[in-house]
Amino acid sequence: MESPDEPEAILRGQAHIWRQMFAFADSMALKCAVELRIPDIIHSYGGGPVTLAQIASRIPAPSPGTTYLARIMRLLVRNNIFSAQRCQPDGGHESQETLYGITPSSRWLLQGPGSELSLAPLVLMENHPWLMSPWHCFSDCIKTGGVAFEMAHGCKIWDFASANPEFNRLFNDGMAGTSKILVRAIVEGYKAGFKSIGSLVDVGGGIGVTLATIIKSFPHIQGINFDLPHVIATAPAHDGITHVGGDMFETIPHAEAVFMKGIMHDWGNEDCVKILRNCRKAIPEKNGKVIIADFMLKPEGNGMFDEIGTVLDLVMMAHCSGGKERDELEWKNIVEKGGFPRYNIIKTSSLLFIIEAYPL
Ligand SMILES: C[S@@+](CC[C@H](N)C(=O)[O-])C[C@H]1O[C@@H](n2cnc3c(N)ncnc32)[C@H](O)[C@@H]1O
């Protein structure tokens, strides 16, 4: 094995820091491609191969800068977001032309036809300066114990959303887009669990996309979508769903079961226990249950979604007050303290796990 003091290892360490220092270039190039809808443009040509000129011709601008575009594409090809092959135009020998294509990754970035399941809204949301600025506050947070989002914006994320309709839309669209992907896996992985429920309240359900997807598969369920009033105010009507505005720290509408996706990881342990206790009051003692769909941290794991866990944990640190990802033991502790001594953990085919918790 190479010693860490070998000149080669030291040089490789330096190269590694260069790459890490500019890791944001990857997400900024990705964001640029999504903003310009490059995946959709290539998809409209049957997924490629397409020339740079063909891509540029579909960008809505009088004369798009193709030299900039080529450089963005070069990095995205290197990151396997797009594929590239070289060809010689007209059989000539002087210059080679690059032809671009879609990859299994860029399929997840479509926003037009074929985009039913898309991560594009989340790319735009997470990389917006509003959500990027708290990342600059981590060292101050460590020194003072403050909350990054509050340091950057002077208020909690939910109050910022309430006061800023554009951020509210950006956030809700990002959540709703991702939900379509994750809920498909939840519905698939928890069929028997949903079949036995007559009514379900989705706590922090956003604009109702998650619950609408569940109810499409299980139309016998009466759904209540519950979120803060400013979110409910923008929620479209969905068949089989009643929207209710309120605060989960006050009271939660009654139903046979409570569903919560991506809620617990927004909050610290004490707040989670408060929410779970209110969930317990909202469901029948006998046969009631809480269905938590959230991430399960496995920092050393080598599963497909394990690596993103430590990153998502910092996303929670950047945006939420006390939010964090949890490993199995941490989940056990808050679920039990919240009044649910019995629970099962079910893995889905997405990055989320289901924790099905019972009051008895
Ligand atoms: C991370 S989002 C998850 C949205 C949705 N469950 C999903 O997975 O797409 C958290 C949601 O919790 C809602 N929320 C935050 N504080 C709340 C409160 N006190 N009562 C009810 N909902 C709240 C937010 O408005 C937001 O819609």
The ligand as a Gaussian input file, in Angstrom:
#p B3LYP/6-31G(d) Opt

LIG

0 1
 C      -39.845000      19.275000       3.813000
 S      -41.475000      19.769000       3.512000
 C      -42.226000      18.205000       3.146000
 C      -43.470000      18.350000       2.321000
 C      -44.116000      17.002000       1.940000
 N      -44.437000      16.174000       3.075000
 C      -43.212000      16.262000       0.982000
 O      -42.570000      15.317000       1.365000
 O      -43.161000      16.681000      -0.178000
 C      -42.062000      20.143000       5.128000
 C      -43.510000      20.609000       5.167000
 O      -43.884000      20.830000       6.537000
 C      -44.712000      21.967000       6.584000
 N      -44.720000      22.518000       7.948000
 C      -43.705000      23.186000       8.584000
 N      -44.088000      23.538000       9.826000
 C      -45.363000      23.075000       9.979000
 C      -46.307000      23.155000      11.053000
 N      -45.983000      23.761000      12.197000
 N      -47.519000      22.583000      10.879000
 C      -47.852000      21.978000       9.703000
 N      -47.002000      21.874000       8.651000
 C      -45.766000      22.433000       8.790000
 C      -44.070000      22.904000       5.574000
 O      -44.924000      23.936000       5.182000
 C      -43.720000      21.917000       4.451000
 O      -44.774000      21.786000       3.524000

